[in-house]
């Protein structure tokens, strides 16, 4: 065969017969243009076509390739660490709450309630400590 025709040739005398043009099958992703009769090829395979580096499926033949998708910089690579639980403070606060400007009744009441709440926590804590110490002495 040559680039345009294929034929049969006698092994004894070398005569050529049944000459005809190649019947080309188009090139595809993995195979160059190929004659369906004599299997002659022309050119190269086209190679797979993908939309980008992270596209796994060929747009032409559907071949699935393995793709390493890089980690996104805005996504954490590991689970965020959790902070250990802390026990609430049992000591009464020593600072007085900051005064709120006059004219805002809600803020005044809220600040006042916080001071009373903190005082009560201190009293309850002192009573509980005294009870425990009394129990241990007996």
BELZITA-V632139 format. One record per pair of residues at least 12 apart in sequence whose C-alpha atoms are under 6 Angstrom apart, sorted by the first residue. I is the first residue (numbers start at 0). J is the second residue. D is the distance in whole Angstrom. If there is no record, write none. Layout:
BEGIN
i=(I & I)
j=(J & J)
d=(D & D)
END
This chain:
BEGIN
i=(3 & 4 & 4 & 4 & 5 & 5 & 6 & 21 & 22 & 22 & 26 & 27 & 27 & 28 & 28 & 28 & 28 & 29 & 29 & 30 & 31 & 31 & 53 & 53 & 91)
j=(20 & 19 & 20 & 21 & 18 & 19 & 18 & 34 & 34 & 35 & 44 & 44 & 45 & 44 & 45 & 46 & 47 & 44 & 46 & 44 & 43 & 44 & 66 & 68 & 121)
d=(6 & 6 & 4 & 5 & 6 & 6 & 4 & 5 & 5 & 6 & 6 & 6 & 6 & 6 & 5 & 4 & 5 & 5 & 6 & 5 & 4 & 4 & 6 & 6 & 5)
END
